[in-house]
């Protein structure tokens, strides 16, 4: 039990249980997927509306960090918001210091380093959230995943949250880097459909997209999302 309670104590078999528990918090979160292609990067999330009295628009899982970077989260929403605020500050610090937009990889590393520090000191718990960081730097599309341990990995396509295994199965079988953004969105919706066992509709899906030729991250309107969901269902 002693190894279980303190973030700074390794167990005899070399594990940090509090970090593993934080990863479990992510695994219980709603599913988010990120897909990269030669035209751009797409982020799609399932917002999981738990009550008909809930306003779906109040659930935010995709965030614009800078004009060329967006983030999708899974896990504890409050933790994700804290990381998003920090990421936005890092972007503005870079603009003020160097008079240029921050590189996507540089921002991902800064967030990973920040998350890692919370696995190393007593009196603070790890972040119970994972992030998908999507953006365009120097004409190149990038997609990174962070987790509560501070691990940073770059993917062509990946998923986080409760439906990760189902999502990765679809991507392993059907992913193609040479497809366009619209095809990526349809593939992401299909993966999300598999992960949620068909229990999603237009109100529970949120889509963010950034294109290589026009590197401005934006969240799609409800009408645009509805058109893609209908196209997938056909």
N, C-alpha and C positions, 0 to 999 in steps of 0.2 A: 504493500500500500504506500510505502514511503516514496517509491519511484513514481507512483501514480499521481501524487499530489504536487510535486515541485517541478516547475518547468526546467530548472537548471540541473536536474539530477538524471544521469543516464541509468537505465536498468542494466543488470549484469550482461544481458545479451545485446547491449548497445542501442537501445531504443529510447526515444523521448515520448512518453505516453501522451503528454498534453498536446504535443504537435499532432500525433496520430488521431486524438479525439477531435482536434480542430478540423482535420481532413474529413472526419466522419460528418461533421456539421455541414461541410460542403457537399458531401455525397447525398445528404438529405435535402439539399436545396433544389429549386426548380432547374430544369434542364436549359442550358444555353449552348449554342453551337456557333462555331466560326469556320468559314470556308474561304480559302484564297484561290484566285485564278489569275490568269495573265491580264485580265481586264480590271480587277479590283478585289476588294475583300468584303464579305458579308457577315454580319452578326445577326442571329435570330434567337429569341428567347421565348420560353413558355412562362406566362405570368401566373398561372394557376390561381384563378379566382375562386376562393373557398366559400364565398357566400353570395347569393344573388343581391344582397343589400350593399355589397362592396362596389365602389366606383372603380372600374378597371384602369381608368386613366391615372389613378392615384398610385398605382404600382409601377415603379420605375426600375427597370433592370438593365437598360442600355443608356449610357451617358456619353455626351460629347465632352471630350477633354480639351482639345484644341481644334482648330479648323480642319486639321489633317489627321486627327486621332480620335477613335471612339473606343469605348470599353463596355463589355457585357459582364455581369456578375452572377454568381451563384453562391448561396450560403446566407450568412447573416447580413441583412440589407443595411443595417446601421454601420457595420464594419466596412461594407463596400462604399458607402457614402463618405466615410472618413478617408478611405484610400483615394477616392475620386477627388475630394477636396485637395488632398496632398499632391496628386498628379497635376491638377490644374495650376497649383502654385509653382510646381517645378517647371511647367511649360512657360509660365510668365517670367520666372527667374531667368530662364534661358534666353527669352526674347530681350529682356532688359540688359543682361550681361553681354550677350553676343550679337544682338540685333538680328537674330534668325530663329526659325522654327526649330524646336527640339527634334532630334532624330528619334524615331519610334523605338529602336533598340536601346538607346540611351535612357529613355523614360522607363521602359520595361525593367531595365537593370536597376534604376533608382528605386522603383517600387519593390522589386524583389529584395534589394538590400535592406530597405526599410522593414519589410515583413520579416526578414531573417533576424533583425535585431530583437524582435519580440519573442524569439525562441531562445535567447541567450541570457536574459536578465530576469531575476526574481521580481515579484511584485507586479508583473504585467502578464496578461495572457496573450497567446498568439491570435492573429486575426482569423476569425472563423469564416473566411470567404476566399474564393478563387476568382481570378479575373481573366478574361480574354481581351487582349489589347490588339486592336487592329488599326492599321494606318498605312500611309504612303510616304516614303522618304527617298529622295533622289530618284524619283520615277520608279521605285521598286515597292511592290506590295509586301507588307509584313504582317504576320499574325503570331502573337506570343501568348503563352499561358503561364500564369503564376499560381502558386498554391501556398497554404499557410506556412510551410517550412521555408519559403523564400526561393524555392526552386523555380528556375526560369527555362522554358523550353519553347522553341519555335516550331510551328506546325504548318502543314499545307491545309489540313482540315482536322478539327478536333471538337470535343464536347466536354462540358463539365456539368456536375449535378447528378441527380438521381438516375437519369436515363443515359448516362455516359456509355455504358456497354452496348446498348441497342444502337446508339448513334454511331459509335465507332465501327460497328458491324456493317452498317449501311455504307459508311465512307470507304471502308476497306474494299468493298465490293464494287462501288459505283463511282468513286471520285476520279475526276479527270481535270488536270490543271489547264488544259487547252479550251475548256468550255467558257462561255460568257457569264456575266454577272447574273442575268435572268435565270440561266440554267442552274447556277449555284444556289440561288434563292429557292428554286423548286426542289433541288436535292436536299437543302437544309430543312425545308418544310416536310419533306418525306421522312427524313431522319427524326425530326421532332414528332411526327405522327407515329412512327414506330416506338419512340421512347415513351410517349404518353398513352400508347395503345388506342389511339384515335380519339382521345378525350380532349380535343382542343377545337376552338373555333376562332373566328377573326378577332374577337374581343380579347383573347388570351395570348395572341401572337404579336410580338413586337420585332420589327426589322430595322437594322441600321446598315447603311452601305456607304462605301467610299470607292471611287473609281480612279484608276491610274491616270487617265487623261484629264480628269477634273477632280483633283485631290481635296474635296471638301466633304467631310463626314456629315451625313444627315440621317435623321430617323424618318422612315416612310410614314405617310399619312394613313389613316384607317382605310381610306378608299383604295390606295395602292396595295395595302396588305390584303384587303378583301379580294382584289383582282387576282393576286397570286394564289391565294387559298382556293378560289373557285377554279382556277386553271389546273391546280394540282388535283382537285377532287374530280375534275373531268377526265 
